[in-house]
Amino acid sequence: MWSRPAPGPRAVPGARVATPDDTPAWRVLVVDNDPDVHAATCAALEGQLLFGRPLVFMHAFSGDEARALLLRERDLAMVLIDVVSEPGSSGLELVDFIRHSAGLGNTRIVLRTGRPGQVPDLETLLRYDINDYRTKAELTRDRLLAMVVTAVRSYKQLCAVHASAYHDPLVNLPNRAHFIDRVNACEQRGLDDHMVALIDIDDFSATNDMMGHHFGDRLLEQVARRLESSLPAGVLLARLGADTFAVLGPVPQVQPRRLLECVRQPLHFEGVAHKVSLTCGYVLLPKAPQPGADLIKDATIALKRAKRDHRGQYLQYADQMGTEARARARLLSELRDAIEKRQLFLVYQPQLELGTRQVTGLEALLRWRTEDQRFIPPDQFIPVAEHSGLIVALGQWVLETACATMRELLDAGLAPRRMAVNVSTVQLRDPGFFDLVCAALAAHGLQGRHLELEITESVAALPTQLLDLTLCALRAEGISIAIDDFGTGYSSLSYLERLPLDRIKIDRSFTRQLGDPHGARIAEMVAQLGRKLGLSVLAEGIEDAAAWHALRAMGCHEGQGYHIARPMDKAALLPWLGQHAHLQAA
């Protein structure tokens, strides 16, 4: 009898072992408590080459030895298991371990026993993807060889399929499909001590566009290698999307801070250093089973929130995030439906010169009234429209409709100097925006001076060249530009001198504070700033005569608010303008 080998890979006389210079071998694990079975198996297959590669055997004499080995070895073509190696289990506990705990889905499993009555039922064979079952008496040398050939061929084919379906060749990592499968497997096993983390390269799209796709591909490869080096063995790293990587592993082994710090040192391309940053969103696997795709969705929600509010940092998913994301998704679906059903419409709020009370402009405001007559506030649906890209088409409709109204007012002799239309940064980023504005003016026989575009301080985040070129081209057409809600956004004064502007609008939140000596200072500072820069100043939210007079005393030129007029639809606007003109004439 042989002495028992130590657990782990071990060659047995009669088996060919691959050396580092040899062709890679087909690795076969024999699990049996009888050393003679190990020796006989090796002797029967001595010197065999299958599909140009030799066989190498590893040996385990108990289920515990097999489990320890299976967690270390990833490339196993076949496992031969004696179903009575562990009393009472019929070897199926070890089979379950191979498929689920070790995650060896391609490895072929063959069961053998000395008792013919222990054949597993069909459901068990299918559930565990057991390749074959034989009694030891059946396994003559020829039959054993035929069984191994069949198993190795099947393993080879499965690996080829897996490589194409579950592998990302660009970064040499598992892909999304493989990652979801592994998350599902963890959920089925109830591994609630694991986490899923998604890591995104900040500003990758802009870098890719500016530097080219070849540079972008190399950037992805280098980031993949940095992430790999920051993770311990056994933790899964995959590429989930264009520039998004995914990690699955035990909580103590997956440290988001360490993942982000892996690119602290610049990456190098052809001797040139390139600094990048990463953002991470992660979710802990719950105690109650949940589909892998849903967990990835939760991690994606955390990642998007981190990209929005904590760029370059990491953020854990919380249920509240999911509630908000689902609410936004519902609102987006309802918004699409509302656009089709024409539930969105414009109202117009007059803007007056504070000294003469003359109507100088109208601000076109978008409203949404549902079929059951509920109003959805703009501050709820406009951000959803911007995030989804719907704002481009919606903004075009607003512009066209406002221009058509201005044409009607001109024809009726009731038009003010300008029609003000709000424009989002998403629209300004659209390369066709300038042409779209010019086309809307031309379609309704308007000149540039008839239109004012209101932008917010968030435009400061746009590329300087793009913003300057677009705004300068618009002003060259006679279109005026106003900064809306001034003081509530980036609060940077440098862009006020840089950008081609005509007007600053004091936000209604500051107008409401005019009764407070401290609150009035902000409105006064904005009015003074406008005078220094040669810009007109318009105050929003004037709700009483006291605010009107206070703003006029500060040097504020124009205003709008409920004290002047509420926003009104076109049907109410024309009579109001006619009556106001009559009062002014009187």
Disulfide bonds with the S-S distance in Angstrom:
none
